[in-house]
Amino acid sequence: SLEDQIDSLPREDNAYGLIHNDFHPYNFMIDGDTITVFDFDDCIYGWYTLDIAIAAAHAVWWGGPGEDRKSKNEFARRFLDDFLAGYFKHHQLDSHWIQRIPLFMDYRNICSFFWWLQDWDGDERKLNDFQKNAITEAVKIIADGRSFDGCEIEM
C-alpha cells in the first residue's frame, strides 16, 4: 500500500528528477566548505523528497543520540531542519512535498529491511542476536502498520 501511495504522487518538474537514491555518510566527503558526493550507481528518476528522506533515515540509524523512539524522532526533526536549510539554498520544494518526508523515510526503512534480507537463506541459526532482534522488531513494526523510528515526525 505504501508503494501504491507513493506511485500515485505527481511527477512534477520541480519535485521529480534524477536523484542519488543512496545519500548517506559513506557516499560523500567534506573538505572544508566543499561536499563531494560519490557512488552514483543507485541513481534513479524519483522524487527529490525521497532523496532527502534517505539522508534523514540514514542519519537516524547512524547518528541518533538514543535508542528510544522519542529521541530518534527528535533527532530526525533537528537533522531535517538543518539539512533543509542548506537544501533550500539551491532548490525549493513546495510544502506538500516537505510534509511527505516521513512517508518516504518509512518507505526507505522498509526497502532497506528487504535489502538486508536479500542474501539471507532463512536459516536463523546463522544470525547473531542483534540481527534476530532487528528482524523481529522490523517485522512487528511493519505488521502493526507503525512507522519506523524517526518517521513519526510532522513536517
C-alpha positions in Angstrom: 0.0 0.0 0.0 2.9 2.4 0.7 4.3 1.8 -2.8 0.9 2.4 -4.3 0.5 5.6 -2.3 4.0 6.8 -3.5 3.5 5.7 -7.1 0.3 7.8 -7.3 2.2 11.0 -6.5 2.6 13.5 -9.3 5.9 13.7 -11.1 6.2 17.5 -11.2 9.3 19.0 -12.8 10.3 20.9 -9.6 9.8 17.8 -7.4 10.8 14.8 -9.6 14.0 14.1 -11.5 17.4 12.3 -11.3 18.3 11.6 -7.7 21.2 9.9 -5.9 19.0 7.4 -4.1 21.6 6.3 -1.6 22.8 9.5 0.1 24.5 8.5 3.4 27.8 9.2 5.3 29.7 6.7 3.3 28.8 8.3 0.0 30.1 11.8 0.5 33.2 13.6 1.8 33.6 17.0 3.4 36.7 19.1 2.8 36.3 22.5 4.4 33.3 24.1 2.8 33.1 21.6 0.0 31.0 18.4 0.0 31.8 15.8 -2.7 29.1 13.2 -3.3 30.0 9.9 -5.0 28.7 6.4 -5.6 26.0 7.2 -8.1 25.4 3.6 -9.2 21.9 3.6 -7.5 20.7 6.8 -9.2 17.1 6.7 -10.4 14.5 9.1 -11.5 12.5 9.8 -8.4 11.1 12.4 -6.1 13.6 14.8 -4.6 11.7 14.3 -1.3 12.8 10.6 -1.4 16.5 11.7 -1.7 16.0 13.9 1.4 14.2 11.1 3.3 17.0 8.7 2.5 19.6 11.0 4.0 17.3 11.5 7.1 16.7 7.8 7.6 20.4 7.1 7.5 21.1 10.0 9.9 18.7 8.5 12.4 20.2 5.0 12.0 23.8 6.1 12.5 23.6 9.5 14.3 20.6 9.3 16.7 21.6 10.0 20.3 19.3 7.4 21.9 17.6 4.1 21.2 14.1 5.2 22.2 11.5 6.4 19.6 11.2 9.8 21.1 14.9 10.6 20.9 15.1 9.3 17.3 12.1 11.4 16.3 13.5 14.5 17.9 16.9 13.8 16.2 15.2 13.3 12.8 13.4 16.6 13.1 16.6 18.5 14.1 18.5 16.9 11.3 15.9 17.7 8.7 15.6 21.4 9.9 19.4 21.8 9.3 19.5 19.7 6.1 16.6 21.6 4.5 18.1 25.0 5.4 21.0 24.1 3.2 18.9 22.3 0.6 16.7 25.3 0.1 19.7 27.5 -0.8 19.8 25.5 -4.0 16.4 24.1 -4.6 12.9 25.0 -3.3 10.2 22.4 -2.8 6.5 23.1 -2.1 5.4 22.5 1.4 3.2 19.5 0.4 6.4 17.7 -0.6 8.2 18.5 2.6 5.2 17.1 4.6 5.8 13.8 2.8 9.4 13.3 4.0 8.3 11.0 6.9 6.4 8.8 4.4 9.5 8.5 2.2 11.6 7.8 5.3 9.3 4.9 6.2 9.5 3.6 2.6 13.3 3.7 2.8 13.3 1.8 6.0 11.1 -0.9 4.6 13.1 -1.2 1.4 16.3 -1.4 3.5 14.8 -4.2 5.6 14.3 -6.3 2.4 17.7 -5.3 1.1 19.3 -6.6 4.2 17.5 -9.9 3.8 18.2 -10.4 0.1 21.1 -12.8 0.7 19.8 -14.4 3.8 18.9 -18.1 3.3 16.3 -18.2 6.1 18.5 -20.2 8.5 18.0 -18.3 11.8 21.0 -20.2 13.3 23.3 -18.1 11.2 22.0 -14.8 12.7 23.5 -13.2 15.7 21.3 -11.8 18.5 21.4 -8.3 17.1 20.2 -9.4 13.7 17.5 -11.6 15.2 16.2 -8.7 17.3 16.4 -6.3 14.4 14.4 -8.6 12.1 11.8 -9.3 14.8 11.3 -5.7 15.6 11.1 -4.7 11.9 8.5 -7.4 11.2 6.4 -6.2 14.2 6.6 -2.6 13.1 5.5 -3.5 9.5 2.8 -5.9 10.7 1.4 -3.3 13.1 1.4 -0.6 10.4 3.6 1.6 12.5 6.3 3.9 11.3 9.9 3.2 11.9 11.9 5.1 14.4 12.4 8.7 13.3 9.5 8.6 10.9 6.8 9.8 13.3 7.7 13.5 12.9 5.5 16.0 11.4 6.9 18.5 8.9 
